[in-house]
Amino acid sequence: MTTAEVSDDDFQDILGQTRHFVRTAVVPREQEILAEDRVPDDLRDQAMKMGLFGYAIPQQWGGLGLHIGQDVELAMELGYTCLALRSMFGTNNGIAGQVLVGFGTDEQKSRWLEPIASGEVVASFALTEPGAGSNPSGLKTKAIRDGASWVIDGSKQYITNAPVADLFIVFARTRPADDAGPGIAVFLVPADTPGVEVGAKDAKMGQEGAWTADVTFTDVRVGDEALIGGSEDHGYRAAMTSLARGRIHIAALAVGAAQRALDESVAYAATATQGGTPIGNFQLVQAMLADQQAGVMAGRAMVRDAARLWLTGEDRRIAPSAAKLFCTEMAGEVADLAVQVHGGAGYMRGVPVERIYREVRLLRLYEGTSEIQRLIVGSNLVKAAQRDAR
């Protein structure tokens, strides 16, 4: 169980500062981020000074030390603007940083966590491959023992922050899956290690400014100190734990994006006119706003409940997947309705709901597709029932 190191009063200050930063510094520059496909350096510097690169890293390692219940409140604020902002420091706090926090040796934590928390080091989570996405068991990247070293060979795909990463958290197969486990280990590989090659920046449908790329490992040699936790058998569990926690965060991010789409819809409906009448006076438009509001409220409640269940340890399997499934699908529906409320204007570049529509589509794909979440939820419900029946 994670213990809160940040008091409620202190957290409200952090949350208020983040909300102010997002809405007054980032929102007015969304078009700049889209046009230039990057988050401006001054916004990055501000995020670093605020501690956002390490908000979920424990205080002993230089972070703010927010627990998952506080994390989701912050994520709902970060989701209110271009998702590239959160992506810039998301892997440091989330799936990459949490692998080190949960499974790293004391030496590994001492070496890497403070520079990760400060933003001096950008960590990247290198799991996904062609043929092995939401389910890591299909992994083909190999790590072969060679004397006192490991030699890593393989290719990774769609790796967030790869073009700017200083450290890759690399998942590789050390042996075929057997009764002892899946045979997947995790390695810390600095980006400047010989044999590491980062491909061209991916051209994506949305999330401009959030960079992804392929990463190839060719005869990459690392020592035993690079093996997370000092054990070959930590890999799969590290991946699953980090992904499960990350799914609650992504669900919260989706709620934030949906809230922005709702706010844009209400503001437009209240002022845009058709035949001299504000379109918000029309009952069919009101019905769309009502559906958006219901979705956002349900998602927010679900995210908070999933975070509570994670904190208490009551449910770290079904709730994260159920929350990610519902909230990311909900955000897609709310964004679609937002475009509909705006009519033709909603299809125009430069209108916030057009950006949101494209951006939230990815939330249903990464850190486990909606289909994978359905399988996780359904299979665990059945397994629980079968255990109870014995």
ChimeraX attribute file (.defattr): number of C-alpha atoms within 10 A of each C-alpha:
attribute: neighborCount
match mode: 1-to-1
recipient: residues
	/A:1	9
	/A:2	13
	/A:3	12
	/A:4	15
	/A:5	14
	/A:6	16
	/A:7	10
	/A:8	11
	/A:9	9
	/A:10	11
	/A:11	17
	/A:12	15
	/A:13	12
	/A:14	20
	/A:15	18
	/A:16	14
	/A:17	12
	/A:18	19
	/A:19	17
	/A:20	13
	/A:21	18
	/A:22	21
	/A:23	15
	/A:24	11
	/A:25	14
	/A:26	21
	/A:27	16
	/A:28	12
	/A:29	16
	/A:30	19
	/A:31	17
	/A:32	15
	/A:33	21
	/A:34	20
	/A:35	11
	/A:36	11
	/A:37	16
	/A:38	17
	/A:39	21
	/A:40	15
	/A:41	9
	/A:42	10
	/A:43	16
	/A:44	17
	/A:45	11
	/A:46	13
	/A:47	22
	/A:48	17
	/A:49	12
	/A:50	17
	/A:51	19
	/A:52	26
	/A:53	28
	/A:54	31
	/A:55	26
	/A:56	24
	/A:57	28
	/A:58	23
	/A:59	16
	/A:60	11
	/A:61	20
	/A:62	17
	/A:63	22
	/A:64	22
	/A:65	22
	/A:66	24
	/A:67	21
	/A:68	23
	/A:69	20
	/A:70	21
	/A:71	20
	/A:72	26
	/A:73	21
	/A:74	25
	/A:75	24
	/A:76	25
	/A:77	25
	/A:78	26
	/A:79	26
	/A:80	24
	/A:81	24
	/A:82	28
	/A:83	23
	/A:84	24
	/A:85	25
	/A:86	19
	/A:87	17
	/A:88	23
	/A:89	25
	/A:90	28
	/A:91	22
	/A:92	31
	/A:93	26
	/A:94	26
	/A:95	26
	/A:96	26
	/A:97	27
	/A:98	24
	/A:99	26
	/A:100	24
	/A:101	20
	/A:102	14
	/A:103	21
	/A:104	25
	/A:105	18
	/A:106	11
	/A:107	10
	/A:108	19
	/A:109	19
	/A:110	13
	/A:111	12
	/A:112	19
	/A:113	27
	/A:114	20
	/A:115	19
	/A:116	27
	/A:117	30
	/A:118	23
	/A:119	22
	/A:120	13
	/A:121	19
	/A:122	25
	/A:123	34
	/A:124	29
	/A:125	25
	/A:126	26
	/A:127	24
	/A:128	23
	/A:129	21
	/A:130	13
	/A:131	12
	/A:132	16
	/A:133	20
	/A:134	20
	/A:135	16
	/A:136	20
	/A:137	14
	/A:138	15
	/A:139	23
	/A:140	21
	/A:141	21
	/A:142	21
	/A:143	26
	/A:144	16
	/A:145	15
	/A:146	11
	/A:147	8
	/A:148	9
	/A:149	16
	/A:150	21
	/A:151	17
	/A:152	27
	/A:153	20
	/A:154	19
	/A:155	22
	/A:156	24
	/A:157	21
	/A:158	20
	/A:159	23
	/A:160	23
	/A:161	24
	/A:162	27
	/A:163	20
	/A:164	17
	/A:165	18
	/A:166	17
	/A:167	22
	/A:168	25
	/A:169	24
	/A:170	26
	/A:171	29
	/A:172	26
	/A:173	25
	/A:174	22
	/A:175	15
	/A:176	11
	/A:177	12
	/A:178	8
	/A:179	6
	/A:180	7
	/A:181	15
	/A:182	22
	/A:183	20
	/A:184	27
	/A:185	26
	/A:186	32
	/A:187	25
	/A:188	23
	/A:189	25
	/A:190	18
	/A:191	22
	/A:192	12
	/A:193	13
	/A:194	14
	/A:195	15
	/A:196	21
	/A:197	17
	/A:198	20
	/A:199	14
	/A:200	13
	/A:201	17
	/A:202	16
	/A:203	11
	/A:204	13
	/A:205	11
	/A:206	21
	/A:207	24
	/A:208	23
	/A:209	21
	/A:210	23
	/A:211	23
	/A:212	22
	/A:213	20
	/A:214	22
	/A:215	23
	/A:216	19
	/A:217	22
	/A:218	15
	/A:219	16
	/A:220	18
	/A:221	22
	/A:222	22
	/A:223	16
	/A:224	15
	/A:225	14
	/A:226	21
	/A:227	23
	/A:228	27
	/A:229	25
	/A:230	17
	/A:231	14
	/A:232	20
	/A:233	18
	/A:234	21
	/A:235	27
	/A:236	21
	/A:237	16
	/A:238	25
	/A:239	22
	/A:240	16
	/A:241	18
	/A:242	22
	/A:243	23
	/A:244	22
	/A:245	21
	/A:246	26
	/A:247	29
	/A:248	32
	/A:249	28
	/A:250	28
	/A:251	34
	/A:252	32
	/A:253	31
	/A:254	35
	/A:255	32
	/A:256	28
	/A:257	31
	/A:258	34
	/A:259	25
	/A:260	24
	/A:261	27
	/A:262	27
	/A:263	18
	/A:264	18
	/A:265	27
	/A:266	21
	/A:267	11
	/A:268	17
	/A:269	21
	/A:270	13
	/A:271	12
	/A:272	13
	/A:273	13
	/A:274	11
	/A:275	6
	/A:276	7
	/A:277	12
	/A:278	14
	/A:279	20
	/A:280	23
	/A:281	13
	/A:282	12
	/A:283	10
	/A:284	12
	/A:285	18
	/A:286	16
	/A:287	12
	/A:288	19
	/A:289	22
	/A:290	13
	/A:291	14
	/A:292	26
	/A:293	18
	/A:294	12
	/A:295	22
	/A:296	25
	/A:297	13
	/A:298	14
	/A:299	26
	/A:300	21
	/A:301	13
	/A:302	23
	/A:303	31
	/A:304	20
	/A:305	17
	/A:306	29
	/A:307	27
	/A:308	16
	/A:309	17
	/A:310	23
	/A:311	18
	/A:312	12
	/A:313	12
	/A:314	12
	/A:315	14
	/A:316	18
	/A:317	20
	/A:318	18
	/A:319	25
	/A:320	29
	/A:321	28
	/A:322	22
	/A:323	27
	/A:324	33
	/A:325	25
	/A:326	21
	/A:327	30
	/A:328	29
	/A:329	20
	/A:330	24
	/A:331	31
	/A:332	23
	/A:333	18
	/A:334	32
	/A:335	29
	/A:336	19
	/A:337	23
	/A:338	30
	/A:339	23
	/A:340	17
	/A:341	25
	/A:342	22
	/A:343	11
	/A:344	9
	/A:345	14
	/A:346	22
	/A:347	16
	/A:348	14
	/A:349	12
	/A:350	14
	/A:351	15
	/A:352	22
	/A:353	31
	/A:354	21
	/A:355	25
	/A:356	28
	/A:357	25
	/A:358	17
	/A:359	22
	/A:360	26
	/A:361	20
	/A:362	17
	/A:363	23
	/A:364	24
	/A:365	15
	/A:366	16
	/A:367	22
	/A:368	22
	/A:369	20
	/A:370	21
	/A:371	12
	/A:372	16
	/A:373	25
	/A:374	18
	/A:375	13
	/A:376	18
	/A:377	17
	/A:378	13
	/A:379	13
	/A:380	14
	/A:381	12
	/A:382	11
	/A:383	11
	/A:384	10
	/A:385	11
	/A:386	10
	/A:387	8
	/A:388	8
	/A:389	7
	/A:390	5
